[in-house]
Amino acid sequence: MADLVLRNGKIVLPSGIVDGEISIEHGKIGRIAVSGLPKGDKEIDVGGKTIIPGVVDVHVHFYDKRFSNREDFTSGSSAAAAGGVTTVIVMPLDTPILSIPSIEKAIELGSKSSIVDFSLHAGNMSPDSIGSVLEIASAGINSFKAFTCEPYQMGYDYIQELMFRVRSVDGVTVVHAEDQEILSKDLGQLRKRKDPLAHAMSRTSEAEKRAIENVVGLTGRTGCKTHIAHVTTGEGCDAVEKAKARGAPVSAETCPHYLIFTKEDMEIWGPYLKVNPSLKSDSDRAALWQALKRGTIDIVSTDHAPATREEKEKGWADIWQAPAGVPGVETLLPIMLSEGVSKGRLTLEQLVNCICTKPATLFGLYPRKGVIQEGADADLTILDLNCEKRISADELHYKVGWTPFEGMRVKGTPVMTILRGSIIADGGEVIQSPGYGHFLARWV
């Protein structure tokens, strides 16, 4: 007898959307059928609602011992679970994850505290850590974060050396792509200003374009799979598209805040919308949506990086004193359903590809994660595509108690989240205990 059977759902499969039912056995998807599955030990009639794979967010900052006041594994994974996200890959914030002891510590803490399944990126890489790639990979981490800009800048020569090492373990180099030489050009003058828009103006489209072009050139020499984090501009999209047309092993992501806000919104939100890279223009925002629809931008992740109200408030008087980053993991799915699917920018199948299947594929988790098919982990998110609500921080699970999407009206929301066959969130409430999440080793 199956442990759980979901009936009367609209199931988003790789082949399309079908009316049907799913049986779950021992945490895996057992069978998928139009009808007629045997009775399960537990049954749920989803009432015609939509069932998609659990969302995979490959760029979250849940763990940094220096900033546990902002977020930790328990609070961040609670937000993920409530938002329909079943798997995350944790990116270092400031404290490096570059040695076996630091990796083991992060895995230990996550295994005790996380509600959702998790993996880790190594970073932030430096010239001194290039020689550790093989050792890091032996611990089940096959993605390595590098910056082309301060405060973690690696020169392009060092990034090339890193790529050769990463390719040797069949890994992925993840790059924050803004060219430091261009960023430095006007920074001295802009730092004399204290207003929020000065920060936005300091991180230009040209800096992103040049860095992406330079990094893409390195992939041609090294053959290393390379992922461009948080693309923000039309010029950046064009650079990625040209690279793909040449056959470069390049993928790219953007984030909900770049798809929703522009730099003009900083006049209202001020330091609360300070992010790196910065928000750009309305035409850039439109270009991101088009690139996502075409597949030039492969995935949407959140770069979930909260800061406290007290930290952000300092930026009203001096924008350079506020930390960059916004919370986003819990609102990823409703925002993308509303602004993407409901408004006709993406089909539901396209959305599932860019927040479930493709992230899992790029980072070595597919077909265990990111897809509804027999034998995959039973990670499922049930959606009410007709539910309309306003986003309110009071209903979210972040430590920091705020969201830049406050008051935004959305259509479409997750109503149940299932991880490995167990319900972890129901109706926006987290019902699973910390420690249920598993570390996902991504072996080379």
C-alpha positions in Angstrom: 0.0 0.0 0.0 1.3 3.5 -0.9 2.0 5.8 2.0 0.2 8.7 0.4 -2.0 9.1 -2.7 -2.8 12.5 -4.1 -6.0 12.5 -6.3 -7.8 14.9 -8.5 -4.9 17.1 -9.4 -3.6 18.9 -12.5 -0.1 17.5 -12.6 2.7 19.4 -14.4 4.8 16.7 -16.0 7.8 17.0 -18.4 5.3 16.0 -21.2 2.7 18.5 -20.3 -0.2 19.1 -17.8 -2.5 16.1 -17.1 -5.4 15.5 -14.9 -4.4 12.6 -12.6 -3.1 11.2 -9.4 0.2 10.4 -7.7 1.2 7.6 -5.3 4.1 8.0 -2.9 6.1 5.2 -1.4 9.1 5.5 1.0 9.6 9.2 0.1 9.6 8.5 -3.7 7.0 9.0 -6.4 5.7 5.5 -7.0 3.2 5.8 -9.8 1.5 8.5 -11.8 -1.9 7.7 -13.4 -4.9 9.4 -14.9 -7.1 7.4 -12.4 -7.4 4.0 -10.7 -4.4 4.0 -8.3 -4.9 1.7 -5.4 -6.0 3.2 -2.1 -3.1 4.6 0.0 -2.5 4.6 3.7 -3.3 8.3 3.5 -5.2 10.1 0.8 -5.6 13.7 -0.2 -8.1 15.0 -2.7 -6.5 18.2 -4.0 -9.8 19.4 -5.5 -8.5 20.1 -9.0 -5.6 22.2 -7.9 -2.2 22.2 -9.7 0.7 20.0 -8.6 4.2 21.0 -9.5 7.6 19.7 -8.5 9.0 21.2 -5.3 10.8 24.5 -6.1 14.6 24.5 -6.1 16.2 27.8 -5.1 19.9 27.5 -5.8 21.0 30.9 -4.3 20.1 31.6 -0.7 22.1 33.0 2.2 20.8 31.0 5.2 24.0 30.5 7.1 26.7 32.8 8.4 27.7 32.6 12.0 28.4 36.3 12.0 24.9 37.2 10.9 22.6 34.7 12.5 20.5 37.7 13.6 19.4 38.1 10.0 18.6 34.5 9.1 19.5 31.0 10.0 18.8 27.5 8.8 15.6 27.2 10.8 14.0 30.5 9.9 15.2 30.5 6.3 14.0 26.9 5.7 10.7 27.6 7.4 10.2 30.5 4.9 11.2 28.2 2.0 8.8 25.5 3.1 5.9 27.9 3.5 6.6 29.3 0.0 6.7 25.9 -1.8 10.5 25.6 -1.9 11.7 22.1 -1.0 15.4 22.3 -1.9 17.9 25.1 -1.5 21.6 25.5 -2.2 23.2 27.7 0.4 25.6 30.4 -0.8 28.3 31.8 1.6 27.6 35.3 2.7 30.8 36.6 4.2 32.3 33.8 6.3 34.0 31.4 3.8 32.9 27.8 3.2 36.2 26.6 1.8 37.7 24.0 4.1 36.6 20.6 5.2 36.0 21.8 8.8 33.8 24.7 7.6 31.9 22.4 5.3 31.3 19.8 8.0 30.1 22.6 10.4 27.6 23.9 7.9 26.3 20.4 7.1 26.0 19.6 10.8 24.1 22.8 11.6 21.8 22.4 8.5 21.1 18.8 9.3 20.0 19.7 12.8 18.1 22.8 11.8 16.8 22.8 8.3 13.2 21.8 7.4 14.0 21.6 3.6 16.7 19.6 1.8 19.9 21.6 1.2 23.2 21.6 -0.5 26.1 24.1 -0.4 28.2 26.2 -2.7 31.8 26.6 -1.9 33.0 30.2 -1.6 33.8 32.9 -1.6 36.8 31.6 -3.7 40.2 33.3 -3.5 43.5 32.7 -5.2 44.6 30.8 -2.0 41.6 28.4 -2.2 42.0 27.3 -5.8 44.2 24.4 -4.8 41.3 23.2 -2.5 38.9 22.5 -5.3 39.4 18.7 -5.4 39.2 18.4 -1.6 36.0 20.5 -1.6 34.5 18.4 -4.3 35.3 15.2 -2.4 32.9 16.5 0.3 30.0 16.6 -2.1 30.2 20.2 -3.3 30.6 20.8 -7.0 29.9 24.5 -7.4 32.3 27.3 -6.6 31.5 31.0 -6.2 33.8 33.7 -7.5 33.6 37.5 -7.8 35.0 39.8 -10.5 34.5 42.7 -8.1 35.2 43.8 -4.5 35.0 42.8 -1.7 35.8 39.3 -2.8 37.4 40.1 -6.2 39.5 37.5 -8.0 41.4 38.7 -11.1 40.4 37.2 -14.4 43.7 35.2 -14.5 42.9 33.7 -11.2 39.3 32.9 -12.3 40.7 31.2 -15.3 43.0 29.1 -13.1 39.9 28.3 -10.9 37.9 27.2 -14.0 40.6 24.7 -15.1 40.5 23.2 -11.6 36.6 23.2 -11.5 36.4 21.6 -14.9 38.7 18.8 -13.7 36.1 17.8 -11.2 33.2 18.4 -13.7 31.9 21.2 -11.5 30.3 24.6 -12.0 31.9 28.0 -11.5 29.3 30.5 -10.3 30.3 34.1 -11.0 29.1 37.4 -9.6 29.9 39.4 -12.8 30.5 43.1 -12.4 33.8 44.5 -13.7 35.8 46.2 -10.9 37.7 48.5 -13.2 34.5 50.0 -14.5 32.9 50.1 -11.0 35.8 52.0 -9.7 35.7 54.7 -12.4 33.0 56.9 -10.9 32.8 55.5 -7.4 34.9 58.3 -5.8 32.5 61.0 -6.9 29.3 59.0 -6.2 30.5 58.2 -2.7 30.3 61.9 -1.9 26.6 61.5 -2.3 24.6 59.7 0.5 21.2 59.2 -1.3 20.0 55.7 -2.3 20.2 56.4 -6.0 23.9 57.0 -5.7 24.4 53.3 -5.0 22.2 52.3 -8.0 24.2 54.6 -10.3 27.5 53.1 -9.0 26.9 49.7 -10.5 26.4 50.2 -14.3 25.2 48.1 -17.1 28.6 48.4 -18.7 30.2 46.8 -15.7 28.0 43.7 -16.0 28.3 43.4 -19.7 32.1 43.6 -19.7 32.4 41.1 -16.8 30.1 38.6 -18.5 32.0 38.9 -21.8 35.3 38.4 -20.0 34.1 35.4 -18.0 32.5 33.9 -21.1 35.8 34.2 -22.9 37.4 32.2 -20.1 34.9 29.4 -20.6 36.1 29.1 -24.2 39.7 28.6 -23.0 38.8 26.3 -20.1 35.6 24.4 -21.2 34.4 24.9 -17.6 30.6 25.0 -17.0 29.9 28.5 -15.8 26.8 30.0 -14.2 26.3 33.8 -14.2 24.5 34.8 -11.0 21.8 37.5 -10.8 21.9 39.1 -14.3 20.2 42.5 -14.2 20.5 44.2 -17.6 19.5 43.9 -21.2 23.2 44.1 -22.2 24.0 41.3 -19.8 21.2 39.2 -21.4 22.7 39.9 -24.9 26.1 38.8 -23.8 24.8 35.5 -22.4 22.7 35.0 -25.6 25.8 35.5 -27.8 27.8 33.1 -25.7 25.2 30.4 -25.9 25.0 30.9 -29.7 28.7 30.1 -29.8 28.2 27.0 -27.8 29.8 28.2 -24.6 28.9 26.1 -21.5 27.1 29.1 -19.8 23.9 29.4 -17.8 22.4 32.4 -16.2 19.9 33.4 -13.5 18.0 36.5 -12.5 16.0 37.2 -9.3 12.4 38.4 -8.6 13.5 41.8 -7.3 15.1 42.5 -10.7 11.9 41.4 -12.5 9.7 43.6 -10.3 11.6 46.7 -9.3 13.7 49.4 -11.0 16.1 51.9 -9.5 13.3 54.5 -9.4 11.7 52.4 -6.7 14.6 53.3 -4.4 13.0 56.7 -4.1 10.3 55.0 -2.1 12.1 52.0 -0.5 15.5 53.6 -0.2 18.1 51.3 1.5 15.6 48.4 1.7 16.1 48.0 -2.1 19.9 48.2 -1.9 21.1 45.1 -3.6 24.3 44.0 -5.4 24.2 44.1 -8.4 21.9 47.1 -8.2 18.4 47.6 -9.6 18.4 48.9 -13.2 16.0 50.6 -15.6 12.5 49.7 -16.8 13.9 48.7 -20.2 16.3 46.3 -18.4 13.5 44.8 -16.5 11.5 44.2 -19.7 14.6 42.6 -21.3 15.0 40.2 -18.4 11.4 39.0 -18.8 12.0 38.5 -22.5 15.3 36.7 -21.9 13.6 34.4 -19.4 10.8 33.6 -21.8 13.4 32.8 -24.6 15.5 30.7 -22.3 18.5 33.0 -22.5 18.1 33.4 -18.7 17.8 29.8 -17.5 16.5 30.1 -14.0 15.1 32.4 -11.3 16.6 32.2 -7.9 16.2 34.6 -5.0 19.7 35.6 -3.7 17.8 35.6 -0.4 20.0 37.8 1.8 18.0 39.6 4.5 19.3 42.4 6.7 17.6 43.8 9.8 15.5 46.9 9.8 18.1 48.6 12.1 20.9 47.8 9.6 18.8 49.0 6.6 17.6 52.2 8.3 21.1 53.5 8.4 21.0 53.9 4.7 18.5 56.7 4.7 21.2 59.0 6.1 24.0 57.4 4.2 23.3 54.6 1.6 26.8 53.3 1.8 26.3 52.3 5.5 23.4 49.9 4.8 24.1 46.3 3.9 22.9 45.0 0.5 20.3 42.3 0.1 16.6 41.5 0.4 14.6 38.5 1.7 12.9 36.6 -1.1 12.7 32.8 -0.7 9.1 32.7 0.6 7.7 35.0 -2.0 9.5 33.5 -5.0 6.7 31.3 -6.1 3.7 33.6 -5.6 5.5 36.4 -7.4 6.5 34.3 -10.3 3.0 32.8 -10.6 1.4 36.2 -10.5 3.8 38.3 -12.5 4.9 35.5 -14.8 2.0 33.0 -15.4 -1.1 35.1 -14.5 0.1 38.0 -16.6 1.0 35.9 -19.6 4.7 36.5 -19.6 5.4 32.8 -19.0 3.5 29.5 -19.4 3.1 27.4 -16.3 5.4 24.8 -17.9 8.1 27.5 -18.6 7.9 28.6 -15.0 8.3 25.0 -13.7 11.3 24.6 -15.9 13.0 27.8 -14.6 12.4 27.3 -10.9 12.3 23.5 -10.6 13.7 21.4 -13.4 16.5 23.6 -14.8 18.0 24.6 -11.4 18.1 20.9 -10.4 19.7 20.0 -13.7 22.4 22.7 -13.7 23.5 21.9 -10.2 23.5 18.1 -10.2 20.3 17.4 -8.4 18.2 16.1 -11.4 16.3 13.7 -11.7 16.1 13.2 -7.9 14.8 16.8 -7.6 13.0 19.2 -9.9 10.6 16.8 -11.7 7.5 14.8 -11.2 8.3 11.3 -12.5 8.4 7.8 -11.1 11.4 7.2 -8.9 12.1 10.9 -8.1 11.9 12.3 -4.6 8.3 13.0 -3.7 8.9 16.7 -3.5 5.6 18.3 -4.6 4.0 21.8 -4.2 0.2 22.2 -4.6 -0.9 25.5 -6.0 -4.2 27.4 -6.0 -3.8 29.4 -9.2 -6.9 31.4 -8.5 -6.1 32.5 -5.0 -5.6 36.3 -4.7 -3.9 37.9 -1.7 -1.7 40.7 -0.6 1.9 39.9 0.5 2.4 40.9 4.2 5.5 40.5 6.2 3.3 39.6 9.2 2.4 36.3 7.5 6.0 35.4 6.4 8.6 33.5 8.4 11.7 35.7 8.0 13.6 36.7 11.1 13.9 40.3 9.9 10.1 40.9 9.7 10.0 42.8 6.4 9.7 42.2 2.7 10.2 44.6 -0.2 7.1 43.1 -1.7 4.9 44.4 1.1 1.3 45.1 0.0 1.9 43.6 -3.5 -1.3 41.8 -4.8 -0.6 38.4 -6.2 -2.7 35.8 -7.9 -1.6 32.2 -7.4 -0.1 30.8 -4.2 1.3 27.5 -2.8 -1.2 25.8 -0.4 0.7 22.7 0.5 4.4 21.7 0.4 5.5 18.0 0.4 9.1 16.9 0.9 10.0 13.3 0.4 6.4 12.3 0.9 5.8 14.2 4.1 3.8 17.4 4.3 6.1 20.1 5.6 3.8 23.1 5.1 0.0 23.5 4.8 -1.9 26.7 4.1 1.2 28.8 4.7 1.9 27.2 8.1 5.0 25.1 8.7 4.1 21.8 10.3 7.4 19.9 10.0 10.2 20.1 12.7 13.7 21.5 12.1 16.1 18.7 11.3 13.9 17.0 8.7 15.9 18.4 5.8 18.8 16.3 4.4 22.1 17.5 3.1 22.4 16.7 -0.6 25.9 15.7 -1.7 26.5 16.5 -5.4 29.3 14.1 -6.3 31.4 14.6 -9.3 
